[in-house]
């Protein structure tokens, strides 16, 4: 676990932390937020912290001053507006009497609060297209009770808050919704197994096969592959053929293995089509991974096959690969891995592009098609004659429909087109107005879009440069993070109208900002820009030509930079494609976050890169 100390919103220190370290911090009255993807151990970690705190209380040697742990599952506290009532309801649920004593202990700073599942509180909110920030408003309203509890918690009470890492749009929303603004707190990030733990986990299952770089190290996913005897086949997939190929082949293998089960009633193609339909449905859910009910499973089968599932099929649907029971409700399921989910969504997008009805047009996407999904979609389109022209024709056909256009199809189509256009670096939208789209990242630094107006659109992130200003306009849009500007006043007039809402400004994370730095040598600038293109921008791999496009000042250092990265194990080069190394993501994040202040040996070596 990695702990990040925050004095809102400035990052201070990074340290590794154990369960005991967390319980010690809580006993000292600290506020800690645990962020992690589904299936990576948030609830298990909370449980272990609870028992460690309990041990302190029951131990005669350490009981003086130890806080009594109180573990609250927020799923049981819908629509609770007041913190003290939340505590009293919890006391009733565990038969603690008199229930007012728990509130009294809280006010007397005698307890540590372990609050699990802040991401569970909006799973029943209905989507609407009338308000572009409806999910943010829903999250804020649902967390009223948690916010009240935190704001009124006296000094000395330790608080542990747990939830999914991608639940909030950005750190600013997280602080506002949870009531953390202006408070010092720590963030603990749980991720996948590191390499050592993954190999140890597999060894306990009798498997010593080294894992390929692209494969997630999620315990649930590795356990499934080990149980099905699929690891050796998966490891043999030729990763040099690209991310899209790898995940397409991976899904093909697991669907084939499911069909080989003696009790299977569905063929591989039907299994995959149902999984893709469920993955598309997940984009309509607030959490993005589910929940998926038994009714949703049966409905997906009915839509794909044309009739209701029999009992044998229902059993197979209940154990579809990639889905797991939720810890708090075993009647519901969620996708266990974001990359597998993205791969399925990429396949669903291609089917939708070619006219297959797999989504409900009356509900908007809450979650845009991400870069990994786009990679798989492009792979699926490869080899289809005229596929790029097909996408372009679909895009402009939908645009010309105006208000009657399928906004889901249009959003995904544009995401794919922009990704394809990265190599050329330009894309002309021929004066079109694009309305009501939901895009993950509109990168105007990577692809110079021209002749376009975005109207009433939602973006997780938009990256701008000075060159983009005359070519694109935004009207009544919602942008979670705008990269390339420090404030509203720094924006040029005409690009964004007054109705466009921008939540967070980030001036520093553009290639332009790196090039302007006076504290970096040219080789260091080249290194940071190459890492940014590989690890932070769209796509899992980049063509060599993409690195050589841009500022003349660093072009002579690009070949030396790529050689340095290859020597140090941060990239793999296959023909004209440069791919990042998954296990280096954390290291690269630290380098990019710290910039000139980073003490990483790579920056030291980059100072001495020679011109070519």
C-alpha positions as CSV (number, residue, x, y, z in Angstrom):
1,X,0.0,0.0,0.0
2,X,1.2,3.4,-0.9
3,X,0.4,6.4,1.4
4,X,0.2,9.9,0.0
5,X,0.1,12.7,2.6
6,X,-2.0,15.6,1.6
7,X,-2.6,19.1,3.0
8,X,-5.5,19.9,0.7
9,X,-4.7,19.9,-2.2
10,X,-0.9,19.9,-2.0
11,X,1.0,16.6,-2.1
12,X,3.6,16.4,0.7
13,X,5.2,13.0,1.0
14,X,4.9,9.4,-0.3
15,X,5.6,6.4,1.9
16,X,4.7,2.7,2.0
17,X,2.3,1.7,4.8
18,X,1.2,-1.5,6.4
19,X,-2.0,-2.5,8.1
20,X,-0.3,-1.9,11.4
21,X,0.9,1.5,10.1
22,X,-2.7,2.4,9.3
23,X,-4.1,1.4,12.7
24,X,-1.3,3.4,14.4
25,X,-2.2,6.5,12.4
26,X,-5.9,6.1,13.2
27,X,-5.0,5.7,16.9
28,X,-3.3,9.1,16.5
29,X,-6.5,10.6,15.3
30,X,-5.5,10.9,11.6
31,X,-7.9,11.0,8.6
32,X,-7.1,8.5,5.9
33,X,-8.8,7.7,2.6
34,X,-8.3,4.3,0.9
35,X,-8.7,4.4,-2.9
36,X,-8.6,1.2,-5.0
37,X,-10.3,-0.5,-8.0
38,X,-13.0,-3.2,-7.5
39,X,-11.6,-6.5,-6.3
40,X,-8.3,-5.2,-5.0
41,X,-8.9,-5.6,-1.3
42,X,-10.5,-2.4,0.1
43,X,-13.0,-4.2,2.3
44,X,-10.4,-6.8,3.3
45,X,-7.9,-4.1,4.3
46,X,-10.6,-2.4,6.3
47,X,-11.4,-5.6,8.1
48,X,-7.7,-6.2,8.9
49,X,-7.3,-2.7,10.3
50,X,-10.4,-3.3,12.4
51,X,-8.9,-6.4,14.0
52,X,-5.6,-4.7,14.6
53,X,-7.3,-1.8,16.4
54,X,-9.4,-4.3,18.3
55,X,-6.2,-6.1,19.4
56,X,-4.8,-2.8,20.7
57,X,-8.0,-2.2,22.8
58,X,-8.1,-5.8,24.2
59,X,-4.3,-5.8,25.0
60,X,-3.7,-4.7,28.6
61,X,-0.2,-3.4,27.6
62,X,-1.6,-1.1,25.0
63,X,-5.2,-0.4,25.9
64,X,-4.6,3.0,27.5
65,X,-5.5,5.6,24.8
66,X,-6.4,3.1,22.2
67,X,-9.4,3.9,20.1
68,X,-12.3,1.5,19.8
69,X,-12.9,0.6,16.1
70,X,-16.4,1.1,14.7
71,X,-16.8,-0.3,11.2
72,X,-19.7,1.2,9.1
73,X,-20.9,-0.2,5.7
74,X,-22.3,2.8,3.9
75,X,-24.5,0.6,1.7
76,X,-26.7,0.2,4.8
77,X,-27.2,4.0,5.2
78,X,-29.0,5.3,2.1
79,X,-30.4,8.8,2.3
80,X,-28.9,9.5,5.8
81,X,-28.4,13.3,6.1
82,X,-26.9,13.5,9.6
83,X,-23.8,12.0,11.0
84,X,-25.1,11.3,14.5
85,X,-28.2,9.5,13.1
86,X,-25.9,7.4,10.9
87,X,-24.1,6.3,14.1
88,X,-27.3,5.6,15.9
89,X,-28.6,3.5,12.9
90,X,-25.4,1.6,13.0
91,X,-25.8,0.9,16.7
92,X,-29.3,-0.4,16.1
93,X,-28.1,-2.7,13.3
94,X,-25.5,-4.3,15.5
95,X,-27.8,-4.4,18.5
96,X,-25.7,-2.1,20.6
97,X,-27.7,-0.6,23.4
98,X,-28.2,2.1,24.4
99,X,-27.6,3.4,20.9
100,X,-26.9,6.9,22.2
101,X,-23.7,5.7,23.9
102,X,-22.0,5.3,20.5
103,X,-22.7,8.9,19.6
104,X,-21.4,9.9,23.1
105,X,-18.2,7.9,22.5
106,X,-17.7,9.6,19.2
107,X,-18.1,13.0,20.7
108,X,-15.7,12.0,23.5
109,X,-13.0,11.0,20.9
110,X,-13.0,7.4,22.1
111,X,-13.5,5.7,18.8
112,X,-12.0,5.2,15.4
113,X,-14.4,5.3,12.5
114,X,-13.9,2.8,9.6
115,X,-16.3,3.9,6.9
116,X,-16.4,1.5,3.9
117,X,-18.1,2.0,0.5
118,X,-18.5,5.7,-0.2
119,X,-18.8,4.6,-3.8
120,X,-21.9,2.6,-3.1
121,X,-24.2,5.5,-2.3
122,X,-25.3,6.6,-5.8
123,X,-25.7,3.2,-7.5
124,X,-29.5,3.8,-7.8
125,X,-29.4,7.3,-9.2
126,X,-31.1,7.7,-12.6
127,X,-29.1,9.3,-15.4
128,X,-30.4,12.4,-17.2
129,X,-29.2,14.4,-20.1
130,X,-30.7,17.7,-18.8
131,X,-27.9,18.3,-16.4
132,X,-24.3,17.5,-17.7
133,X,-23.0,17.3,-14.1
134,X,-25.9,15.2,-12.8
135,X,-23.6,12.4,-11.5
136,X,-21.5,14.8,-9.6
137,X,-24.6,16.4,-8.1
138,X,-26.0,12.9,-7.2
139,X,-22.7,11.9,-5.5
140,X,-22.6,15.1,-3.5
141,X,-26.2,14.7,-2.3
142,X,-25.8,11.0,-1.5
143,X,-22.7,11.7,0.7
144,X,-24.5,14.4,2.8
145,X,-24.4,12.2,5.9
146,X,-20.8,11.2,5.5
147,X,-19.9,14.9,5.0
148,X,-21.8,15.9,8.1
149,X,-20.2,13.1,10.2
150,X,-16.6,14.2,9.1
151,X,-17.3,17.9,9.6
152,X,-18.5,17.3,13.2
153,X,-16.0,14.7,14.2
154,X,-14.0,16.0,17.2
155,X,-10.2,16.1,17.2
156,X,-8.6,12.8,18.2
157,X,-11.1,10.5,16.4
158,X,-9.3,8.5,13.7
159,X,-11.3,8.2,10.4
160,X,-10.7,5.7,7.6
161,X,-12.8,6.2,4.4
162,X,-12.8,3.6,1.7
163,X,-14.1,3.6,-1.9
164,X,-13.3,3.0,-5.5
165,X,-10.4,5.0,-7.0
166,X,-12.3,6.2,-10.1
167,X,-15.5,7.1,-8.3
168,X,-14.9,10.8,-8.3
169,X,-13.9,12.8,-11.4
170,X,-10.9,14.4,-9.7
171,X,-9.4,15.2,-6.3
172,X,-11.3,18.5,-6.1
173,X,-14.6,16.7,-6.3
174,X,-13.5,14.0,-3.8
175,X,-12.5,16.6,-1.2
176,X,-15.7,18.6,-1.7
177,X,-18.1,15.6,-1.6
178,X,-16.4,14.0,1.4
179,X,-15.9,17.2,3.3
180,X,-12.1,17.0,3.2
181,X,-11.5,20.5,1.8
182,X,-9.0,22.5,4.0
183,X,-8.2,19.4,6.1
184,X,-5.0,17.5,6.3
185,X,-5.5,13.9,5.3
186,X,-3.7,10.9,3.8
187,X,-4.6,8.9,0.7
188,X,-3.7,5.2,0.6
189,X,-3.8,3.6,-2.9
190,X,-4.3,-0.1,-3.3
191,X,-3.5,-1.6,-6.6
192,X,-2.7,-4.9,-8.2
193,X,-0.1,-7.4,-6.9
194,X,3.4,-6.3,-7.5
195,X,5.6,-8.7,-9.4
196,X,6.9,-10.5,-6.3
197,X,3.4,-11.0,-4.7
198,X,1.9,-12.1,-8.0
199,X,4.5,-14.8,-8.5
200,X,4.1,-15.9,-4.9
201,X,0.4,-16.1,-5.3
202,X,0.7,-18.3,-8.4
203,X,3.3,-20.5,-6.8
204,X,0.9,-21.3,-4.0
205,X,-1.4,-22.6,-6.8
206,X,1.4,-24.7,-8.2
207,X,2.1,-22.4,-11.2
208,X,5.6,-21.0,-12.0
209,X,4.8,-19.4,-15.4
210,X,6.2,-15.8,-15.7
211,X,3.4,-13.3,-16.4
212,X,3.5,-11.2,-19.5
213,X,3.8,-7.4,-19.0
214,X,0.3,-6.7,-20.4
215,X,-1.6,-9.0,-18.0
216,X,-3.3,-7.4,-15.0
217,X,-2.1,-8.7,-11.6
218,X,-5.6,-8.7,-10.0
219,X,-5.9,-11.6,-7.5
220,X,-9.5,-12.5,-8.8
221,X,-8.4,-12.5,-12.4
222,X,-5.2,-14.6,-11.8
223,X,-7.2,-17.0,-9.7
224,X,-9.8,-17.5,-12.5
225,X,-7.0,-18.1,-15.1
226,X,-5.2,-20.5,-12.8
227,X,-8.5,-22.4,-12.0
228,X,-9.3,-22.7,-15.8
229,X,-5.7,-23.8,-16.6
230,X,-5.4,-20.9,-19.0
231,X,-2.3,-19.2,-17.8
232,X,0.1,-21.0,-20.2
233,X,-2.0,-20.3,-23.2
234,X,-2.4,-16.6,-22.2
235,X,1.3,-16.2,-21.7
236,X,1.9,-17.5,-25.3
237,X,-0.1,-14.7,-26.9
238,X,2.3,-12.6,-29.1
239,X,2.4,-9.2,-27.3
240,X,4.4,-7.7,-30.1
241,X,1.2,-7.6,-32.2
242,X,-0.1,-4.8,-30.0
243,X,-2.5,-4.2,-27.1
244,X,-5.7,-4.6,-29.2
245,X,-4.5,-8.0,-30.6
246,X,-3.5,-9.3,-27.1
247,X,-6.9,-8.5,-25.5
248,X,-8.9,-9.7,-28.5
249,X,-7.1,-13.0,-28.3
250,X,-7.3,-13.2,-24.5
251,X,-11.1,-12.8,-24.7
252,X,-11.3,-15.4,-27.5
253,X,-9.4,-17.9,-25.3
254,X,-11.5,-17.5,-22.2
255,X,-14.7,-17.7,-24.1
256,X,-13.5,-20.9,-25.8
257,X,-12.5,-22.4,-22.5
258,X,-15.9,-21.6,-21.0
259,X,-17.6,-23.4,-23.9
260,X,-15.5,-26.5,-23.2
261,X,-16.9,-26.8,-19.7
262,X,-19.0,-30.0,-19.5
263,X,-22.1,-28.1,-18.3
264,X,-21.8,-25.2,-20.8
265,X,-24.9,-24.4,-22.9
266,X,-23.5,-21.4,-24.8
267,X,-20.9,-21.4,-27.7
268,X,-17.9,-19.1,-27.5
269,X,-19.3,-16.4,-29.8
270,X,-22.6,-16.2,-27.8
271,X,-20.6,-15.9,-24.6
272,X,-18.5,-13.1,-25.9
273,X,-21.5,-11.2,-27.4
274,X,-23.3,-11.4,-24.0
275,X,-20.2,-10.2,-22.2
276,X,-19.8,-7.3,-24.6
277,X,-23.5,-6.3,-24.1
278,X,-23.1,-6.4,-20.4
279,X,-19.9,-4.3,-20.7
280,X,-21.8,-1.7,-22.7
281,X,-24.5,-1.7,-20.1
282,X,-21.9,-1.1,-17.4
283,X,-21.1,2.3,-19.0
284,X,-24.6,3.4,-18.0
285,X,-24.0,2.6,-14.3
286,X,-22.6,5.2,-11.9
287,X,-19.7,2.9,-10.9
288,X,-18.9,1.9,-14.4
289,X,-18.3,-1.8,-13.5
290,X,-21.8,-2.7,-12.4
291,X,-23.8,-3.7,-10.4
292,X,-25.2,-6.3,-12.7
293,X,-28.3,-8.2,-11.5
294,X,-29.6,-11.6,-12.4
295,X,-32.3,-9.9,-14.5
296,X,-29.6,-8.0,-16.4
297,X,-27.8,-11.3,-17.2
298,X,-31.0,-12.9,-18.4
299,X,-32.0,-9.8,-20.4
300,X,-28.6,-9.7,-22.2
301,X,-29.0,-13.3,-23.2
302,X,-32.5,-12.7,-24.4
303,X,-31.4,-9.7,-26.5
304,X,-28.6,-11.7,-28.1
305,X,-30.3,-15.0,-28.7
306,X,-33.9,-14.0,-29.1
307,X,-35.4,-16.1,-26.3
308,X,-35.3,-16.4,-22.5
309,X,-32.5,-18.5,-20.9
310,X,-33.3,-22.0,-19.7
311,X,-32.1,-23.2,-16.2
312,X,-28.8,-24.6,-17.6
313,X,-28.0,-21.3,-19.4
314,X,-28.9,-19.3,-16.2
315,X,-26.2,-21.3,-14.3
316,X,-23.6,-20.4,-17.0
317,X,-24.6,-16.8,-17.0
318,X,-24.1,-16.7,-13.2
319,X,-20.4,-17.7,-13.7
320,X,-19.5,-15.6,-16.7
321,X,-15.7,-14.9,-16.8
322,X,-14.7,-11.5,-15.7
323,X,-17.7,-11.0,-13.3
324,X,-17.5,-11.5,-9.6
325,X,-20.0,-11.4,-6.7
326,X,-20.0,-8.1,-4.8
327,X,-18.8,-8.4,-1.2
328,X,-21.9,-6.6,0.2
329,X,-24.5,-8.4,-2.0
330,X,-23.9,-11.8,-3.5
331,X,-27.0,-11.4,-5.7
332,X,-25.2,-8.7,-7.7
333,X,-22.0,-8.9,-9.8
334,X,-19.4,-6.4,-11.1
335,X,-16.6,-6.7,-13.6
336,X,-13.4,-7.5,-11.8
337,X,-10.8,-5.9,-14.1
338,X,-11.0,-2.5,-15.8
339,X,-8.8,-3.5,-18.7
340,X,-10.9,-6.6,-19.5
341,X,-14.0,-4.5,-19.2
342,X,-12.5,-1.9,-21.6
343,X,-11.6,-4.6,-24.1
344,X,-15.2,-5.8,-24.1
345,X,-16.5,-2.3,-24.5
346,X,-14.2,-1.8,-27.5
347,X,-15.8,-4.9,-29.1
348,X,-19.2,-3.6,-28.3
349,X,-18.4,-0.2,-29.9
350,X,-17.5,-1.9,-33.2
351,X,-20.7,-3.9,-33.2
352,X,-22.6,-0.6,-32.6
353,X,-20.7,1.1,-35.4
354,X,-21.9,-1.5,-37.8
355,X,-25.5,-1.1,-36.8
356,X,-26.0,-3.8,-34.1
357,X,-28.5,-2.6,-31.4
358,X,-26.8,-3.4,-28.2
359,X,-27.5,-0.3,-26.1
360,X,-30.5,1.5,-24.7
361,X,-30.7,4.8,-26.6
362,X,-32.8,6.5,-23.9
363,X,-30.0,6.5,-21.3
364,X,-26.8,8.4,-21.8
365,X,-23.3,7.0,-21.3
366,X,-22.0,8.0,-17.9
367,X,-18.6,6.6,-18.8
368,X,-16.9,7.5,-22.0
369,X,-15.0,5.0,-24.2
370,X,-11.4,5.0,-22.8
371,X,-8.1,4.6,-24.6
372,X,-7.7,0.9,-24.0
373,X,-11.2,0.2,-25.4
374,X,-10.4,2.3,-28.5
375,X,-7.2,0.2,-29.0
376,X,-9.3,-3.0,-29.1
377,X,-11.9,-1.4,-31.3
378,X,-9.3,-0.3,-33.9
379,X,-7.8,-3.8,-33.8
380,X,-11.2,-5.3,-34.6
381,X,-11.6,-2.8,-37.4
382,X,-8.2,-3.6,-38.9
383,X,-8.6,-5.7,-42.1
384,X,-12.1,-4.4,-42.8
385,X,-11.8,-2.8,-46.2
386,X,-12.4,0.9,-46.0
387,X,-12.9,0.9,-42.2
388,X,-11.6,4.4,-41.6
389,X,-13.8,5.7,-44.4
390,X,-16.6,3.7,-42.9
391,X,-16.1,5.4,-39.5
392,X,-15.9,8.8,-41.1
393,X,-19.1,8.3,-43.1
394,X,-20.9,7.1,-40.0
395,X,-19.6,10.1,-38.0
396,X,-20.8,12.7,-40.5
397,X,-24.0,10.9,-41.2
398,X,-24.8,11.0,-37.4
399,X,-23.7,14.7,-37.2
400,X,-26.1,15.7,-40.0
401,X,-29.0,14.0,-38.1
402,X,-28.7,16.8,-35.6
403,X,-30.9,16.3,-32.5
404,X,-32.0,12.9,-33.6
405,X,-28.4,11.5,-33.7
406,X,-27.4,8.5,-31.6
407,X,-25.1,10.4,-29.2
408,X,-23.6,7.1,-27.9
409,X,-22.5,6.0,-31.4
410,X,-21.3,9.5,-32.3
411,X,-19.2,9.8,-29.1
412,X,-17.5,6.4,-29.6
413,X,-17.0,7.0,-33.3
414,X,-15.2,10.3,-32.7
415,X,-13.0,8.7,-30.0
416,X,-11.9,6.1,-32.5
417,X,-11.4,8.6,-35.3
418,X,-9.2,10.9,-33.1
419,X,-7.1,7.9,-32.0
420,X,-6.5,6.9,-35.6
421,X,-5.6,10.5,-36.5
422,X,-2.7,10.6,-33.9
423,X,-0.2,9.5,-36.5
424,X,-1.2,12.3,-38.9
425,X,-1.5,14.8,-36.1
426,X,-4.5,16.6,-37.7
427,X,-8.2,16.1,-38.1
428,X,-10.6,18.4,-40.0
429,X,-14.2,18.2,-38.8
430,X,-15.4,20.4,-41.7
431,X,-17.2,23.0,-39.7
432,X,-19.5,20.6,-37.9
433,X,-21.2,21.2,-34.6
434,X,-20.9,18.2,-32.3
435,X,-23.7,18.2,-29.6
436,X,-24.2,16.1,-26.5
437,X,-21.1,14.0,-26.7
438,X,-19.3,12.2,-23.8
439,X,-15.6,11.9,-24.4
440,X,-12.8,10.7,-22.1
441,X,-9.9,12.8,-23.3
442,X,-9.9,15.4,-26.1
443,X,-6.2,16.0,-26.7
444,X,-5.7,19.0,-28.9
445,X,-2.0,18.9,-28.4
446,X,-1.7,15.4,-30.0
447,X,-4.3,15.9,-32.7
448,X,-4.8,19.3,-34.2
449,X,-8.5,19.3,-34.6
450,X,-9.9,22.1,-36.8
451,X,-13.3,23.5,-37.9
452,X,-15.3,22.1,-35.0
453,X,-17.8,23.4,-32.3
454,X,-18.5,21.2,-29.3
455,X,-21.9,22.1,-27.8
456,X,-23.3,20.6,-24.6
457,X,-20.6,18.0,-24.4
458,X,-18.9,16.3,-21.4
459,X,-15.2,15.7,-21.2
460,X,-13.2,14.0,-18.4
461,X,-10.1,15.9,-19.7
462,X,-9.3,18.4,-22.4
463,X,-5.7,19.3,-23.3
464,X,-5.2,22.6,-25.2
465,X,-2.3,24.5,-26.7
466,X,-2.0,28.0,-28.1
467,X,-2.3,26.6,-31.6
468,X,-5.7,25.0,-30.8
469,X,-7.4,28.3,-29.9
470,X,-8.5,29.5,-33.4
471,X,-9.7,26.1,-34.6
472,X,-12.1,24.7,-31.9
473,X,-14.8,26.3,-29.8
474,X,-16.7,25.0,-26.7
475,X,-20.2,26.0,-25.9
476,X,-22.1,25.1,-22.7
477,X,-19.8,22.1,-22.1
478,X,-18.7,20.4,-18.9
479,X,-14.9,19.8,-18.5
480,X,-13.6,18.0,-15.5
481,X,-9.9,18.9,-16.0
482,X,-8.5,21.4,-18.5
483,X,-4.8,20.8,-19.1
484,X,-2.8,23.8,-20.5
485,X,-4.2,26.7,-18.6
486,X,-3.9,27.9,-15.0
487,X,-7.3,29.7,-14.6
488,X,-10.3,31.0,-16.4
489,X,-8.6,34.4,-16.9
490,X,-5.7,32.7,-18.7
491,X,-8.0,31.4,-21.5
492,X,-8.2,33.2,-24.7
493,X,-11.5,34.7,-25.6
494,X,-13.7,32.9,-28.0
495,X,-12.6,29.3,-27.3
496,X,-14.8,28.7,-24.3
497,X,-18.1,30.5,-23.7
498,X,-19.3,31.6,-20.3
499,X,-21.7,28.6,-20.0
500,X,-18.9,26.1,-20.2
501,X,-18.0,24.7,-16.8
502,X,-14.4,23.9,-16.0
503,X,-13.7,22.1,-12.7
504,X,-9.9,21.8,-12.4
505,X,-7.1,23.7,-14.2
506,X,-3.7,22.1,-14.8
507,X,-1.2,24.3,-16.5
508,X,1.9,22.1,-16.1
509,X,1.1,18.7,-17.6
510,X,1.5,19.6,-21.3
511,X,4.5,19.2,-23.6
512,X,4.5,22.9,-24.1
513,X,5.0,23.5,-20.3
514,X,7.9,21.0,-20.3
515,X,9.6,22.7,-23.3
516,X,9.3,26.1,-21.5
517,X,11.0,24.9,-18.4
518,X,14.3,26.7,-17.7
519,X,15.4,24.1,-15.1
520,X,15.6,21.2,-17.5
521,X,18.3,20.3,-20.0
522,X,17.1,19.4,-23.6
523,X,17.7,15.7,-22.9
524,X,15.5,15.8,-19.8
525,X,12.8,17.6,-21.7
526,X,12.9,14.9,-24.4
527,X,12.7,12.2,-21.7
528,X,9.7,13.7,-19.9
529,X,7.8,14.3,-23.2
530,X,8.5,10.7,-24.4
531,X,7.3,9.3,-21.0
532,X,4.2,11.5,-21.2
533,X,3.3,10.3,-24.7
534,X,3.7,6.6,-23.7
535,X,2.3,6.5,-20.2
536,X,-0.1,9.5,-19.9
537,X,-1.6,10.1,-23.4
538,X,-4.0,8.0,-25.5
539,X,-3.0,4.6,-26.7
540,X,-1.0,1.7,-25.3
541,X,1.8,2.1,-27.9
542,X,3.0,4.8,-30.1
543,X,4.6,4.9,-33.6
544,X,8.1,6.3,-33.8
545,X,6.8,9.1,-36.0
546,X,4.7,10.4,-33.1
547,X,7.9,11.0,-31.0
548,X,9.7,12.8,-33.8
549,X,6.8,15.2,-34.4
550,X,6.9,18.5,-32.4
551,X,9.4,20.9,-31.2
552,X,12.6,21.2,-33.2
553,X,14.6,21.8,-30.0
554,X,14.2,18.2,-28.8
555,X,14.0,16.3,-32.1
556,X,17.8,15.7,-32.1
557,X,17.5,14.0,-28.6
558,X,14.6,11.6,-29.4
559,X,16.6,8.7,-30.7
560,X,19.0,8.9,-27.7
561,X,16.0,9.1,-25.3
562,X,14.3,6.0,-26.7
563,X,17.6,4.1,-26.5
564,X,17.9,5.2,-22.8
565,X,14.4,4.1,-22.0
566,X,14.9,0.7,-23.8
567,X,18.2,0.1,-22.0
568,X,16.5,0.8,-18.6
569,X,13.5,-1.5,-19.3
570,X,10.9,1.2,-19.7
571,X,9.9,0.5,-23.3
572,X,9.7,-2.4,-25.8
573,X,10.2,-1.5,-29.5
574,X,8.6,-3.7,-32.1
575,X,9.1,-2.6,-35.7
576,X,7.8,1.0,-35.7
577,X,5.8,0.7,-32.5
578,X,7.0,1.8,-29.0
579,X,5.2,0.1,-26.1
580,X,5.3,1.1,-22.4
581,X,6.1,-1.5,-19.7
582,X,3.2,-2.0,-17.3
583,X,5.2,-2.6,-14.1
584,X,7.1,0.7,-14.6
585,X,3.9,2.8,-14.4
586,X,4.3,3.8,-10.8
587,X,8.0,4.9,-11.4
588,X,7.0,6.9,-14.4
589,X,4.2,8.6,-12.5
590,X,6.6,9.7,-9.9
591,X,9.0,11.1,-12.5
592,X,6.3,13.0,-14.3
593,X,4.8,14.3,-11.1
594,X,8.1,15.5,-9.6
595,X,9.6,16.8,-12.9
596,X,12.9,18.6,-12.4
597,X,12.8,17.8,-8.6
598,X,12.8,14.0,-9.3
599,X,15.9,12.2,-8.1
600,X,15.4,9.3,-10.4
601,X,18.6,8.2,-12.1
602,X,16.9,8.4,-15.5
603,X,16.8,12.2,-15.4
604,X,20.5,12.3,-14.4
605,X,21.3,10.1,-17.5
606,X,19.0,12.1,-19.7
607,X,21.1,15.3,-19.1
608,X,24.0,13.6,-21.0
609,X,22.0,12.4,-24.0
610,X,23.9,13.5,-27.2
611,X,22.3,15.1,-30.2
612,X,21.7,12.9,-33.3
